[in-house]
């Protein structure tokens, strides 16, 4: 796998994140609307990094409130 493939595999779509977190895509969109997930936009589409989702998930599981500061 080359460097581009490695980077590409670390960026997720809404569908990827919904599968990863085992929730419905509408839950992801609802959380995005409330700025509860770390994400960024590419045009009108939302994208997520695996690292940011893992950090967010760890903070939620530990009870520390995580704020999505990358939304925009």
PDB file of N, CA, C and O in Angstrom:
ATOM      1  N   UNK A   1       0.848  -1.184   0.000  1.00  0.00           N
ATOM      2  CA  UNK A   1       0.000   0.000   0.000  1.00  0.00           C
ATOM      3  C   UNK A   1       0.891   1.243   0.000  1.00  0.00           C
ATOM      4  O   UNK A   1       1.804   1.352   0.818  1.00  0.00           O
ATOM      5  N   UNK A   2       0.631   2.171  -0.906  1.00  0.00           N
ATOM      6  CA  UNK A   2       1.447   3.382  -0.955  1.00  0.00           C
ATOM      7  C   UNK A   2       0.927   4.437   0.022  1.00  0.00           C
ATOM      8  O   UNK A   2      -0.109   4.252   0.662  1.00  0.00           O
ATOM      9  N   UNK A   3       1.651   5.528   0.123  1.00  0.00           N
ATOM     10  CA  UNK A   3       1.345   6.584   1.101  1.00  0.00           C
ATOM     11  C   UNK A   3      -0.064   7.158   0.905  1.00  0.00           C
ATOM     12  O   UNK A   3      -0.765   7.416   1.883  1.00  0.00           O
ATOM     13  N   UNK A   4      -0.478   7.359  -0.341  1.00  0.00           N
ATOM     14  CA  UNK A   4      -1.804   7.899  -0.621  1.00  0.00           C
ATOM     15  C   UNK A   4      -2.890   6.976  -0.092  1.00  0.00           C
ATOM     16  O   UNK A   4      -3.860   7.441   0.508  1.00  0.00           O
ATOM     17  N   UNK A   5      -2.740   5.675  -0.306  1.00  0.00           N
ATOM     18  CA  UNK A   5      -3.718   4.706   0.180  1.00  0.00           C
ATOM     19  C   UNK A   5      -3.790   4.715   1.702  1.00  0.00           C
ATOM     20  O   UNK A   5      -4.871   4.568   2.271  1.00  0.00           O
ATOM     21  N   UNK A   6      -2.650   4.888   2.364  1.00  0.00           N
ATOM     22  CA  UNK A   6      -2.638   4.956   3.826  1.00  0.00           C
ATOM     23  C   UNK A   6      -3.426   6.164   4.309  1.00  0.00           C
ATOM     24  O   UNK A   6      -4.240   6.052   5.227  1.00  0.00           O
ATOM     25  N   UNK A   7      -3.187   7.321   3.694  1.00  0.00           N
ATOM     26  CA  UNK A   7      -3.903   8.527   4.086  1.00  0.00           C
ATOM     27  C   UNK A   7      -5.386   8.410   3.778  1.00  0.00           C
ATOM     28  O   UNK A   7      -6.233   8.801   4.581  1.00  0.00           O
ATOM     29  N   UNK A   8      -5.688   7.869   2.613  1.00  0.00           N
ATOM     30  CA  UNK A   8      -7.075   7.726   2.194  1.00  0.00           C
ATOM     31  C   UNK A   8      -7.852   6.843   3.154  1.00  0.00           C
ATOM     32  O   UNK A   8      -9.021   7.112   3.429  1.00  0.00           O
ATOM     33  N   UNK A   9      -7.231   5.805   3.663  1.00  0.00           N
ATOM     34  CA  UNK A   9      -7.925   4.873   4.540  1.00  0.00           C
ATOM     35  C   UNK A   9      -8.192   5.463   5.917  1.00  0.00           C
ATOM     36  O   UNK A   9      -8.957   4.890   6.694  1.00  0.00           O
ATOM     37  N   UNK A  10      -7.573   6.602   6.235  1.00  0.00           N
ATOM     38  CA  UNK A  10      -7.763   7.231   7.537  1.00  0.00           C
ATOM     39  C   UNK A  10      -8.865   8.285   7.528  1.00  0.00           C
ATOM     40  O   UNK A  10      -9.210   8.817   8.583  1.00  0.00           O
ATOM     41  N   UNK A  11      -9.420   8.596   6.371  1.00  0.00           N
ATOM     42  CA  UNK A  11     -10.501   9.568   6.271  1.00  0.00           C
ATOM     43  C   UNK A  11     -11.794   8.809   6.001  1.00  0.00           C
ATOM     44  O   UNK A  11     -11.874   7.984   5.090  1.00  0.00           O
ATOM     45  N   UNK A  12     -12.807   9.108   6.817  1.00  0.00           N
ATOM     46  CA  UNK A  12     -14.065   8.374   6.749  1.00  0.00           C
ATOM     47  C   UNK A  12     -15.212   9.264   6.280  1.00  0.00           C
ATOM     48  O   UNK A  12     -15.198  10.479   6.473  1.00  0.00           O
ATOM     49  N   UNK A  13     -16.195   8.633   5.665  1.00  0.00           N
ATOM     50  CA  UNK A  13     -17.432   9.311   5.278  1.00  0.00           C
ATOM     51  C   UNK A  13     -18.453   9.122   6.397  1.00  0.00           C
ATOM     52  O   UNK A  13     -18.194   8.411   7.368  1.00  0.00           O
ATOM     53  N   UNK A  14     -19.606   9.757   6.258  1.00  0.00           N
ATOM     54  CA  UNK A  14     -20.681   9.587   7.238  1.00  0.00           C
ATOM     55  C   UNK A  14     -21.063   8.112   7.331  1.00  0.00           C
ATOM     56  O   UNK A  14     -21.257   7.587   8.427  1.00  0.00           O
ATOM     57  N   UNK A  15     -21.170   7.451   6.193  1.00  0.00           N
ATOM     58  CA  UNK A  15     -21.533   6.026   6.203  1.00  0.00           C
ATOM     59  C   UNK A  15     -20.468   5.197   6.917  1.00  0.00           C
ATOM     60  O   UNK A  15     -20.798   4.296   7.687  1.00  0.00           O
ATOM     61  N   UNK A  16     -19.197   5.496   6.666  1.00  0.00           N
ATOM     62  CA  UNK A  16     -18.106   4.778   7.333  1.00  0.00           C
ATOM     63  C   UNK A  16     -18.179   4.954   8.848  1.00  0.00           C
ATOM     64  O   UNK A  16     -18.041   3.987   9.598  1.00  0.00           O
ATOM     65  N   UNK A  17     -18.399   6.199   9.296  1.00  0.00           N
ATOM     66  CA  UNK A  17     -18.453   6.472  10.737  1.00  0.00           C
ATOM     67  C   UNK A  17     -19.677   5.815  11.358  1.00  0.00           C
ATOM     68  O   UNK A  17     -19.602   5.306  12.477  1.00  0.00           O
ATOM     69  N   UNK A  18     -20.793   5.817  10.657  1.00  0.00           N
ATOM     70  CA  UNK A  18     -21.985   5.173  11.207  1.00  0.00           C
ATOM     71  C   UNK A  18     -21.759   3.672  11.366  1.00  0.00           C
ATOM     72  O   UNK A  18     -22.219   3.075  12.340  1.00  0.00           O
ATOM     73  N   UNK A  19     -21.060   3.067  10.426  1.00  0.00           N
ATOM     74  CA  UNK A  19     -20.720   1.643  10.565  1.00  0.00           C
ATOM     75  C   UNK A  19     -19.721   1.431  11.693  1.00  0.00           C
ATOM     76  O   UNK A  19     -19.853   0.488  12.474  1.00  0.00           O
ATOM     77  N   UNK A  20     -18.737   2.294  11.781  1.00  0.00           N
ATOM     78  CA  UNK A  20     -17.689   2.196  12.795  1.00  0.00           C
ATOM     79  C   UNK A  20     -18.265   2.315  14.207  1.00  0.00           C
ATOM     80  O   UNK A  20     -17.876   1.578  15.113  1.00  0.00           O
ATOM     81  N   UNK A  21     -19.206   3.261  14.379  1.00  0.00           N
ATOM     82  CA  UNK A  21     -19.815   3.478  15.693  1.00  0.00           C
ATOM     83  C   UNK A  21     -21.084   2.648  15.909  1.00  0.00           C
ATOM     84  O   UNK A  21     -21.656   2.633  16.999  1.00  0.00           O
ATOM     85  N   UNK A  22     -21.506   1.964  14.851  1.00  0.00           N
ATOM     86  CA  UNK A  22     -22.699   1.109  14.886  1.00  0.00           C
ATOM     87  C   UNK A  22     -23.962   1.885  15.248  1.00  0.00           C
ATOM     88  O   UNK A  22     -24.746   1.484  16.107  1.00  0.00           O
ATOM     89  N   UNK A  23     -24.125   3.009  14.558  1.00  0.00           N
ATOM     90  CA  UNK A  23     -25.329   3.821  14.688  1.00  0.00           C
ATOM     91  C   UNK A  23     -25.845   4.152  13.292  1.00  0.00           C
ATOM     92  O   UNK A  23     -25.129   3.990  12.303  1.00  0.00           O
ATOM     93  N   UNK A  24     -27.081   4.612  13.218  1.00  0.00           N
ATOM     94  CA  UNK A  24     -27.680   4.975  11.935  1.00  0.00           C
ATOM     95  C   UNK A  24     -27.058   6.277  11.426  1.00  0.00           C
ATOM     96  O   UNK A  24     -26.715   7.144  12.230  1.00  0.00           O
ATOM     97  N   UNK A  25     -26.907   6.433  10.114  1.00  0.00           N
ATOM     98  CA  UNK A  25     -26.351   7.678   9.569  1.00  0.00           C
ATOM     99  C   UNK A  25     -27.097   8.928  10.044  1.00  0.00           C
ATOM    100  O   UNK A  25     -26.479   9.979  10.215  1.00  0.00           O
ATOM    101  N   UNK A  26     -28.399   8.836  10.257  1.00  0.00           N
ATOM    102  CA  UNK A  26     -29.138  10.008  10.736  1.00  0.00           C
ATOM    103  C   UNK A  26     -28.667  10.431  12.128  1.00  0.00           C
ATOM    104  O   UNK A  26     -28.739  11.610  12.473  1.00  0.00           O
ATOM    105  N   UNK A  27     -28.189   9.486  12.921  1.00  0.00           N
ATOM    106  CA  UNK A  27     -27.618   9.813  14.230  1.00  0.00           C
ATOM    107  C   UNK A  27     -26.344  10.625  14.056  1.00  0.00           C
ATOM    108  O   UNK A  27     -26.103  11.575  14.801  1.00  0.00           O
ATOM    109  N   UNK A  28     -25.528  10.256  13.077  1.00  0.00           N
ATOM    110  CA  UNK A  28     -24.295  11.003  12.797  1.00  0.00           C
ATOM    111  C   UNK A  28     -24.643  12.433  12.389  1.00  0.00           C
ATOM    112  O   UNK A  28     -24.042  13.384  12.890  1.00  0.00           O
ATOM    113  N   UNK A  29     -25.609  12.590  11.484  1.00  0.00           N
ATOM    114  CA  UNK A  29     -25.996  13.930  11.037  1.00  0.00           C
ATOM    115  C   UNK A  29     -26.563  14.753  12.195  1.00  0.00           C
ATOM    116  O   UNK A  29     -26.293  15.950  12.295  1.00  0.00           O
ATOM    117  N   UNK A  30     -27.342  14.121  13.065  1.00  0.00           N
ATOM    118  CA  UNK A  30     -27.897  14.814  14.229  1.00  0.00           C
ATOM    119  C   UNK A  30     -26.768  15.297  15.143  1.00  0.00           C
ATOM    120  O   UNK A  30     -26.800  16.424  15.636  1.00  0.00           O
ATOM    121  N   UNK A  31     -25.776  14.441  15.362  1.00  0.00           N
ATOM    122  CA  UNK A  31     -24.642  14.804  16.212  1.00  0.00           C
ATOM    123  C   UNK A  31     -23.809  15.915  15.561  1.00  0.00           C
ATOM    124  O   UNK A  31     -23.306  16.794  16.262  1.00  0.00           O
ATOM    125  N   UNK A  32     -23.661  15.888  14.249  1.00  0.00           N
ATOM    126  CA  UNK A  32     -22.938  16.943  13.538  1.00  0.00           C
ATOM    127  C   UNK A  32     -23.651  18.281  13.694  1.00  0.00           C
ATOM    128  O   UNK A  32     -23.014  19.314  13.900  1.00  0.00           O
ATOM    129  N   UNK A  33     -24.975  18.254  13.594  1.00  0.00           N
ATOM    130  CA  UNK A  33     -25.755  19.481  13.732  1.00  0.00           C
ATOM    131  C   UNK A  33     -25.560  20.111  15.108  1.00  0.00           C
ATOM    132  O   UNK A  33     -25.596  21.334  15.246  1.00  0.00           O
ATOM    133  N   UNK A  34     -25.353  19.275  16.124  1.00  0.00           N
ATOM    134  CA  UNK A  34     -25.148  19.752  17.496  1.00  0.00           C
ATOM    135  C   UNK A  34     -23.671  19.942  17.834  1.00  0.00           C
ATOM    136  O   UNK A  34     -23.325  20.175  18.992  1.00  0.00           O
ATOM    137  N   UNK A  35     -22.799  19.843  16.830  1.00  0.00           N
ATOM    138  CA  UNK A  35     -21.350  19.967  17.020  1.00  0.00           C
ATOM    139  C   UNK A  35     -20.808  18.986  18.055  1.00  0.00           C
ATOM    140  O   UNK A  35     -19.963  19.344  18.875  1.00  0.00           O
ATOM    141  N   UNK A  36     -21.293  17.758  18.014  1.00  0.00           N
ATOM    142  CA  UNK A  36     -20.874  16.748  18.977  1.00  0.00           C
ATOM    143  C   UNK A  36     -19.807  15.800  18.443  1.00  0.00           C
ATOM    144  O   UNK A  36     -19.256  14.997  19.196  1.00  0.00           O
ATOM    145  N   UNK A  37     -19.514  15.886  17.156  1.00  0.00           N
ATOM    146  CA  UNK A  37     -18.501  15.025  16.550  1.00  0.00           C
ATOM    147  C   UNK A  37     -17.425  15.872  15.882  1.00  0.00           C
ATOM    148  O   UNK A  37     -17.726  16.903  15.281  1.00  0.00           O
ATOM    149  N   UNK A  38     -16.167  15.437  15.986  1.00  0.00           N
ATOM    150  CA  UNK A  38     -15.102  16.150  15.266  1.00  0.00           C
ATOM    151  C   UNK A  38     -15.153  15.784  13.785  1.00  0.00           C
ATOM    152  O   UNK A  38     -15.027  14.615  13.420  1.00  0.00           O
ATOM    153  N   UNK A  39     -15.335  16.783  12.949  1.00  0.00           N
ATOM    154  CA  UNK A  39     -15.485  16.530  11.513  1.00  0.00           C
ATOM    155  C   UNK A  39     -15.069  17.768  10.730  1.00  0.00           C
ATOM    156  O   UNK A  39     -14.850  18.842  11.290  1.00  0.00           O
ATOM    157  N   UNK A  40     -14.967  17.586   9.428  1.00  0.00           N
ATOM    158  CA  UNK A  40     -14.704  18.710   8.536  1.00  0.00           C
ATOM    159  C   UNK A  40     -15.471  18.482   7.253  1.00  0.00           C
ATOM    160  O   UNK A  40     -15.882  17.363   6.946  1.00  0.00           O
ATOM    161  N   UNK A  41     -15.657  19.552   6.511  1.00  0.00           N
ATOM    162  CA  UNK A  41     -16.426  19.468   5.276  1.00  0.00           C
ATOM    163  C   UNK A  41     -15.527  19.498   4.059  1.00  0.00           C
ATOM    164  O   UNK A  41     -14.517  20.201   4.017  1.00  0.00           O
ATOM    165  N   UNK A  42     -15.922  18.722   3.076  1.00  0.00           N
ATOM    166  CA  UNK A  42     -15.332  18.758   1.743  1.00  0.00           C
ATOM    167  C   UNK A  42     -16.509  19.059   0.821  1.00  0.00           C
ATOM    168  O   UNK A  42     -17.299  18.176   0.489  1.00  0.00           O
ATOM    169  N   UNK A  43     -16.609  20.310   0.420  1.00  0.00           N
ATOM    170  CA  UNK A  43     -17.801  20.736  -0.309  1.00  0.00           C
ATOM    171  C   UNK A  43     -18.992  20.666   0.629  1.00  0.00           C
ATOM    172  O   UNK A  43     -18.995  21.296   1.686  1.00  0.00           O
ATOM    173  N   UNK A  44     -20.000  19.902   0.243  1.00  0.00           N
ATOM    174  CA  UNK A  44     -21.172  19.747   1.111  1.00  0.00           C
ATOM    175  C   UNK A  44     -21.133  18.428   1.896  1.00  0.00           C
ATOM    176  O   UNK A  44     -22.064  18.117   2.638  1.00  0.00           O
ATOM    177  N   UNK A  45     -20.072  17.671   1.731  1.00  0.00           N
ATOM    178  CA  UNK A  45     -19.955  16.369   2.391  1.00  0.00           C
ATOM    179  C   UNK A  45     -19.113  16.449   3.653  1.00  0.00           C
ATOM    180  O   UNK A  45     -18.130  17.188   3.710  1.00  0.00           O
ATOM    181  N   UNK A  46     -19.504  15.685   4.664  1.00  0.00           N
ATOM    182  CA  UNK A  46     -18.753  15.611   5.910  1.00  0.00           C
ATOM    183  C   UNK A  46     -17.704  14.523   5.818  1.00  0.00           C
ATOM    184  O   UNK A  46     -17.932  13.474   5.217  1.00  0.00           O
ATOM    185  N   UNK A  47     -16.552  14.780   6.417  1.00  0.00           N
ATOM    186  CA  UNK A  47     -15.471  13.800   6.500  1.00  0.00           C
ATOM    187  C   UNK A  47     -14.946  13.768   7.929  1.00  0.00           C
ATOM    188  O   UNK A  47     -15.065  14.740   8.674  1.00  0.00           O
ATOM    189  N   UNK A  48     -14.374  12.650   8.289  1.00  0.00           N
ATOM    190  CA  UNK A  48     -13.887  12.411   9.641  1.00  0.00           C
ATOM    191  C   UNK A  48     -12.526  11.739   9.560  1.00  0.00           C
ATOM    192  O   UNK A  48     -12.259  10.983   8.626  1.00  0.00           O
ATOM    193  N   UNK A  49     -11.669  12.011  10.529  1.00  0.00           N
ATOM    194  CA  UNK A  49     -10.422  11.262  10.601  1.00  0.00           C
ATOM    195  C   UNK A  49     -10.581  10.196  11.679  1.00  0.00           C
ATOM    196  O   UNK A  49     -11.238  10.415  12.697  1.00  0.00           O
ATOM    197  N   UNK A  50      -9.976   9.053  11.439  1.00  0.00           N
ATOM    198  CA  UNK A  50     -10.048   7.950  12.387  1.00  0.00           C
ATOM    199  C   UNK A  50      -9.483   8.390  13.734  1.00  0.00           C
ATOM    200  O   UNK A  50     -10.047   8.070  14.781  1.00  0.00           O
ATOM    201  N   UNK A  51      -8.380   9.118  13.710  1.00  0.00           N
ATOM    202  CA  UNK A  51      -7.743   9.556  14.955  1.00  0.00           C
ATOM    203  C   UNK A  51      -8.679  10.447  15.776  1.00  0.00           C
ATOM    204  O   UNK A  51      -8.795  10.272  16.989  1.00  0.00           O
ATOM    205  N   UNK A  52      -9.343  11.399  15.121  1.00  0.00           N
ATOM    206  CA  UNK A  52     -10.243  12.313  15.827  1.00  0.00           C
ATOM    207  C   UNK A  52     -11.447  11.565  16.394  1.00  0.00           C
ATOM    208  O   UNK A  52     -11.878  11.845  17.513  1.00  0.00           O
ATOM    209  N   UNK A  53     -11.990  10.624  15.639  1.00  0.00           N
ATOM    210  CA  UNK A  53     -13.130   9.844  16.124  1.00  0.00           C
ATOM    211  C   UNK A  53     -12.711   8.980  17.308  1.00  0.00           C
ATOM    212  O   UNK A  53     -13.451   8.864  18.285  1.00  0.00           O
ATOM    213  N   UNK A  54     -11.528   8.375  17.226  1.00  0.00           N
ATOM    214  CA  UNK A  54     -11.049   7.551  18.337  1.00  0.00           C
ATOM    215  C   UNK A  54     -10.828   8.382  19.602  1.00  0.00           C
ATOM    216  O   UNK A  54     -11.157   7.938  20.702  1.00  0.00           O
ATOM    217  N   UNK A  55     -10.267   9.596  19.446  1.00  0.00           N
ATOM    218  CA  UNK A  55     -10.065  10.482  20.605  1.00  0.00           C
ATOM    219  C   UNK A  55     -11.405  10.902  21.193  1.00  0.00           C
ATOM    220  O   UNK A  55     -11.586  10.896  22.410  1.00  0.00           O
ATOM    221  N   UNK A  56     -12.340  11.266  20.326  1.00  0.00           N
ATOM    222  CA  UNK A  56     -13.674  11.663  20.771  1.00  0.00           C
ATOM    223  C   UNK A  56     -14.340  10.508  21.527  1.00  0.00           C
ATOM    224  O   UNK A  56     -14.911  10.699  22.600  1.00  0.00           O
ATOM    225  N   UNK A  57     -14.255   9.329  20.956  1.00  0.00           N
ATOM    226  CA  UNK A  57     -14.867   8.153  21.577  1.00  0.00           C
ATOM    227  C   UNK A  57     -14.254   7.863  22.946  1.00  0.00           C
ATOM    228  O   UNK A  57     -14.974   7.547  23.893  1.00  0.00           O
ATOM    229  N   UNK A  58     -12.941   7.968  23.054  1.00  0.00           N
ATOM    230  CA  UNK A  58     -12.264   7.743  24.330  1.00  0.00           C
ATOM    231  C   UNK A  58     -12.714   8.772  25.361  1.00  0.00           C
ATOM    232  O   UNK A  58     -12.918   8.426  26.525  1.00  0.00           O
ATOM    233  N   UNK A  59     -12.874  10.037  24.951  1.00  0.00           N
ATOM    234  CA  UNK A  59     -13.310  11.063  25.896  1.00  0.00           C
ATOM    235  C   UNK A  59     -14.747  10.830  26.350  1.00  0.00           C
ATOM    236  O   UNK A  59     -15.078  11.055  27.514  1.00  0.00           O
ATOM    237  N   UNK A  60     -15.595  10.384  25.437  1.00  0.00           N
ATOM    238  CA  UNK A  60     -16.988  10.089  25.797  1.00  0.00           C
ATOM    239  C   UNK A  60     -17.041   8.900  26.749  1.00  0.00           C
ATOM    240  O   UNK A  60     -17.779   8.920  27.734  1.00  0.00           O
ATOM    241  N   UNK A  61     -16.265   7.876  26.458  1.00  0.00           N
ATOM    242  CA  UNK A  61     -16.263   6.679  27.302  1.00  0.00           C
ATOM    243  C   UNK A  61     -15.698   6.957  28.690  1.00  0.00           C
ATOM    244  O   UNK A  61     -16.083   6.300  29.658  1.00  0.00           O
ATOM    245  N   UNK A  62     -14.786   7.927  28.797  1.00  0.00           N
ATOM    246  CA  UNK A  62     -14.191   8.244  30.094  1.00  0.00           C
ATOM    247  C   UNK A  62     -15.023   9.287  30.851  1.00  0.00           C
ATOM    248  O   UNK A  62     -14.719   9.605  32.001  1.00  0.00           O
ATOM    249  N   UNK A  63     -16.066   9.817  30.214  1.00  0.00           N
ATOM    250  CA  UNK A  63     -16.921  10.784  30.872  1.00  0.00           C
ATOM    251  C   UNK A  63     -16.461  12.213  30.728  1.00  0.00           C
ATOM    252  O   UNK A  63     -17.086  13.115  31.284  1.00  0.00           O
ATOM    253  N   UNK A  64     -15.384  12.449  29.996  1.00  0.00           N
ATOM    254  CA  UNK A  64     -14.902  13.812  29.760  1.00  0.00           C
ATOM    255  C   UNK A  64     -15.629  14.342  28.524  1.00  0.00           C
ATOM    256  O   UNK A  64     -15.571  13.728  27.459  1.00  0.00           O
ATOM    257  N   UNK A  65     -16.316  15.483  28.663  1.00  0.00           N
ATOM    258  CA  UNK A  65     -17.038  15.997  27.502  1.00  0.00           C
ATOM    259  C   UNK A  65     -16.098  16.420  26.384  1.00  0.00           C
ATOM    260  O   UNK A  65     -15.156  17.182  26.602  1.00  0.00           O
ATOM    261  N   UNK A  66     -16.365  15.917  25.184  1.00  0.00           N
ATOM    262  CA  UNK A  66     -15.552  16.272  24.026  1.00  0.00           C
ATOM    263  C   UNK A  66     -16.304  17.257  23.153  1.00  0.00           C
ATOM    264  O   UNK A  66     -17.482  17.058  22.856  1.00  0.00           O
ATOM    265  N   UNK A  67     -15.640  18.300  22.749  1.00  0.00           N
ATOM    266  CA  UNK A  67     -16.263  19.299  21.891  1.00  0.00           C
ATOM    267  C   UNK A  67     -15.623  19.223  20.527  1.00  0.00           C
ATOM    268  O   UNK A  67     -14.398  19.197  20.409  1.00  0.00           O
ATOM    269  N   UNK A  68     -16.435  19.187  19.510  1.00  0.00           N
ATOM    270  CA  UNK A  68     -15.925  19.103  18.141  1.00  0.00           C
ATOM    271  C   UNK A  68     -15.488  20.493  17.701  1.00  0.00           C
ATOM    272  O   UNK A  68     -16.310  21.307  17.280  1.00  0.00           O
ATOM    273  N   UNK A  69     -14.207  20.755  17.800  1.00  0.00           N
ATOM    274  CA  UNK A  69     -13.701  22.075  17.441  1.00  0.00           C
ATOM    275  C   UNK A  69     -13.326  22.187  15.968  1.00  0.00           C
ATOM    276  O   UNK A  69     -13.027  23.284  15.495  1.00  0.00           O
ATOM    277  N   UNK A  70     -13.335  21.090  15.242  1.00  0.00           N
ATOM    278  CA  UNK A  70     -12.929  21.112  13.837  1.00  0.00           C
ATOM    279  C   UNK A  70     -14.101  21.357  12.880  1.00  0.00           C
ATOM    280  O   UNK A  70     -13.893  21.456  11.671  1.00  0.00           O
ATOM    281  N   UNK A  71     -15.318  21.455  13.398  1.00  0.00           N
ATOM    282  CA  UNK A  71     -16.471  21.667  12.524  1.00  0.00           C
ATOM    283  C   UNK A  71     -16.403  23.035  11.898  1.00  0.00           C
ATOM    284  O   UNK A  71     -15.948  23.999  12.514  1.00  0.00           O
ATOM    285  N   UNK A  72     -16.867  23.108  10.657  1.00  0.00           N
ATOM    286  CA  UNK A  72     -16.845  24.430  10.053  1.00  0.00           C
ATOM    287  C   UNK A  72     -17.366  24.477   8.713  1.00  0.00           C
ATOM    288  O   UNK A  72     -17.398  25.544   8.100  1.00  0.00           O
TER     289      UNK A  72
END
